[in-house]
């Protein structure tokens, strides 16, 4: 990748990691569009941009993350347990996801599914008279349900934030709490994914031919755009809801279907 391609890669990751439109799906479509050759460069940049996104979460939710080590320890334990489904699914199906599902056509179907979930989650939450709970009031069963929703989002094109926020809303969390829990849950998920990819990268010697300029551009653009997207998402969820992103998911899926046909 040159600097411009790397910067766009970081921008796509940063904006779509937190907005409920699937970063993995957009990166698959972007790599297909630029006809990126070889898996080495994308793997290295994937590690960089995921670390940048994780850093953005820690900046925005630093107080909540610190409380998980203190007065919110019970919630911290639930978050760790709720991460287990995604870990198991990743270990069992990583190869299948990389070989078969990380291609444009499955992504188009997955984006359609994401848009449907965004609408359904909001409709269910509005019909619940008690969708007013804070994340500290979640029981283990509800936390695990959000964790299973996160595991489904391993599929490229299925939005992690869309699945977890929608699941939280459907289970009774208020809008602010659903966002906080979703992104606190993302901390171990992103850290684990980044560590796993980094180990693969070191094992295969991927970083050997990567230039500093493009790598720095990808990281910085991803960090800044991740922070902007996260702040924007919090405001949108608080005022309107996730359903506003559904038309975009349907539109990108339709464009992908047309392009691929």
Buried (B, 14 or more C-beta within 10 A) or exposed (E): BEBEBBBBBBBBBBBBBBBBBBBBBBBBBBBBEEEBEEBBBBBBBBBBBBBBBBBBBBEBBEEBBEBBEEEBEEBBEBBBEBBBBBBEBBEEBEEEBEEEBBBBEBBBBBBBBBBEBBBBBBEBBEEEEEBEBBBBEBEEEBBBBBBBBBBBBBBBBBBBBBBBBBBBBBBBBBBEBBBBBBBBBBBBBBBBBBEBBBEBBEEEEBBEEBEEEBBBBBBBBBBBBBBBBBEEBBEBBEEEBBBBBBEBBBEBBEEBBEEEE
